[in-house]
């Protein structure tokens, strides 16, 4: 079946602009995670959605970052007033949490964001 | 907070030889998971192997095996019979067993020499 997809694959934006990054998880996966991979900070957790529960936003670096998940499926990560330090690869992952739930997260190919 | 440390930024191995990647972690939890992920230049993160903390037996997946030392909080990965396709960045990761949020190490770049 289809894996996790992310769009766009690459995004170049000017400092101060807003950007939206999209993640389509594997069908039936109720858990969804966003991570950021940057040269300075390595791989870090950003936000976690589980079903209809309130998201765990503990990893978001500032209030310029927000994310939503509509209908328990597609998720959008929004960065407002982008800064150069936001340049990174943003990875999305999903996980099955039903009967015989799995520990494994399936990752998408990521979106490379470059802020000029 | 959990921290994961990979002290080897780069490792090089001859094709068909064995290489061991080191990882240590810090946690106060008793129930958790440890993982090794592979990230080739395509950026796609691929799960290589995982270990449940409550299991004493070391996990093995084909040519990949781990040495899990719970008391020492050490979790090394051994790649046997290295192949050119093993060249990638390898990340050690930790998660609790409730939400599975991953904490990653800095990564080790593995180069395989033909």
Contacts between the chains, C-beta under 8 A, distances in Angstrom:
chain1	res1	chain2	res2	distance
A	31	B	100	7.2
A	33	B	101	6.8
A	33	B	102	7.5
A	35	B	102	7.2
A	35	B	104	8.0
A	42	B	104	6.3
A	42	B	105	7.7
A	42	B	106	5.1
A	42	B	107	7.0
A	43	B	91	6.4
A	43	B	102	7.8
A	43	B	104	3.9
A	43	B	107	7.6
A	44	B	104	7.5
A	45	B	101	5.1
A	45	B	102	6.4
A	45	B	103	6.9
A	48	B	99	6.1
A	48	B	101	5.6
A	50	B	99	7.2
A	56	B	99	6.7
A	56	B	101	7.2
A	59	B	101	7.8
A	89	B	43	6.2
A	91	B	43	7.8
A	91	B	45	6.6
A	93	B	45	7.5
A	95	B	100	6.3
A	103	B	33	5.5
A	103	B	50	6.4
A	103	B	95	7.5
A	103	B	97	7.7
A	103	B	100	6.0
A	104	B	47	5.7
A	104	B	50	7.4
A	105	B	47	7.7
A	105	B	100	6.7
A	105	B	102	6.8
A	107	B	44	6.6
A	107	B	45	3.8
A	107	B	46	7.8
A	109	B	42	6.9
A	109	B	43	5.6
A	109	B	44	5.5
A	110	B	43	4.7
A	110	B	44	8.0
A	112	B	43	7.8
